[in-house]
């Protein structure tokens, strides 16, 4: 067991293996499964939840842990965060955002409510679709912020791309403000996603 837990790769692969065994076992108890729309909808939902947890988890890590504590880190230790930790976290952060949006759109399409949700159910008046639609639009705004505001500004702030000190400082502030904006939007977004499951 120590051999597995000492390696992130082995830990993740073992976790996936356990999940597959549970998946097969639970569906077997339920009478089996077919590769139908219901199956692919389930796969899309599971993927959506997994990558969504990665995305929002890293968003909250940046805003609740890294940003508030940067001032407490001695200057000589800050390059470790800027050159090693932050770029790695931002890689998973931006790709988790992309895959959350993609899997969410696939899920909505498979379940037949994509158009109704994207139009906030105007005309059809389905509260469930209005709620999930609000969540989808908030998620799209947040993902746009990640890819087109936060990431380009972080590249300058972290020195991944060349920028003079004044632009670096300005970029760091812009990235922080849009990251904070996404934190502000994240709680209402999660509420609408969850509450949609209890509406009709």
N, C-alpha and C positions, 0 to 999 in steps of 0.2 A: 504493500500500500504506500509506503514512503517513496518507493521508486516512482509510482504514478504521480503522487502529489508533489514531488520535487521538480516535475516538468509540467509547464503550462500546457504544452501540446498533448502530453499523455493524459492530463487531467481533463482537458476539453474532449478528447476522443473517447475517454471512458464515460464521461457524462453523456455524450451523444449515443454511445452504445446502450447505456442504461435507459435513456429516453426511447430508443427504438424498441428495446425489449418491452418496456411498459406500453408503448403504443400498440405493438402487435398483440400483447397479452390482453389489454383492455378491449381492443376491437374484436379479438377472438371471443371473449366473454359476451360481447354484444352481438354475436352472430356473424362476425367477419366484416369485411369492407370491400368495396369495389372502387376502381379508379374512375369514379364519376365526379360530377360537379361538387357534391357534398364533400368528397375526399379532398379535392383540390382547394376547396374553400377552407377546409380545416388546415391544410398545409399553409395556405396564404395567411390565415389568422395567426397561426403559431409563429410563423416567420415574422409577421408584423409585430407581435408582442415581444419576441426575442430582440429584434433589432431596435425596437422602440425603447426597451429597457436600457440597452446600451447607449442610445442617443440621449435620453433624458437623464440617465445616470451620470454620463460625462458632463452634460450641461450643468447639472447640480453640483458635480465635483468642482468644476471651474468656479462656480459662483458661491458655493458654500465653504469650499476648502482652499483652493489655490489662490484666487484673487484676494480674499480677506487676509491670507497669511503671508503673502509675498513681502509685505513690509517688515515682517518679523525675521525674514531670512537674511543672514549676513551677506553683504555684497559679493564677497568672494565665492559664495555658494550658489548665487542666483543663476550663473551660466548653466549649471546642471539642469535647472528647471527649463530654462529657455532653449537650450540646445538639445536636450535629451527627452525629458518628460513631456513637455508641452507639444512638440511636434508629433510624438507617438500618440498622445491622447487626441490631438486634432485629427490625425488620420482616421482613427476609429470613429470619432465624433462626426466628421463630415460624411463618411460612407454609411454609417448607421442612419444618419438623417436621410440620405438618398434611398436606402433600401427600405426604410420605414414608409416613405411616401410611395415608392413603387409597389410594395406589398399591400399597402392600404388601398391603392387604386385597383389593383388586381382583385383584392377581396371584395371591394364594392361592386366591381364589374361582374364577378362570378355570382354574387348574391342578388344582382339585378337592381341595385339602388344607386348606382354611380351617378347617373344623370339627375335623379331626384335629389340626391344629397348635394351635388355640386350647385344646384339651383335653389338649395335650402328648402326644397319641397314647396316652393311657391307654386300655387295652382292645385297641387294635390293635397296639401295640408296634412302630411303624415309627420306627427311630432318626432318619431324615431329618426326619420330621414333628415328633419331639420336639425336635430341635435347632432347627429353624426356628421352632417354637412358643415355645421359651424366648426366642429372639431377638425374636419378635413381642411377647411380653409385656414384655420389657425396653424395647423401643421404645415401647410404649403408656405405660408408666410414665414414661419420659423425656418423651414428648410431653405427658402430663398435667402434669408438672412445668413444662414450658415455658409452657403456656397458663394454668395455674391457680395457679402459685406464682411462677415467675420473672418473667413479664410483669407481673402486677399489682404485685409488689414493685418492679420496675424503674421502673414508671410513677411511683411515689412517690419512689423514690431519685433519679430524674433530673429531678423537678419537672414531669413531664407532667401529673400531677394534684397538687393541693395537699396538703401534709402538713407538720406541724411538724418542726423539726430532729431531734428525738428519734426520731420515727417514720421520718423519712428514713433516718437512720443504721441503725435496726433493719431497715428494709426492704432496704437495701443489703446488709446482712450475710446476711439470709435468702435474697435472690436469689443471692448468691455461694455460699452453702452448697448450695443446690439445683442451681446450675450445676455445682458441684464434684461433687455426687452424680451428675449426668448424665455427667460425665467419667468417673467411677468405673465407671458402668454401660456406657459406650460401647464399651470394649475387649472385655468379655465378649459384648456384643450383636453386635458385628461378627464375633467368632469364631464364634458359633453360626450366624449368617447364612451365613458363608463355608463352614464345615465341613459344613453341611447339603447342600451341592452334591456332597460326596464320600461321603455316607452313603447307605444303601439302606433 
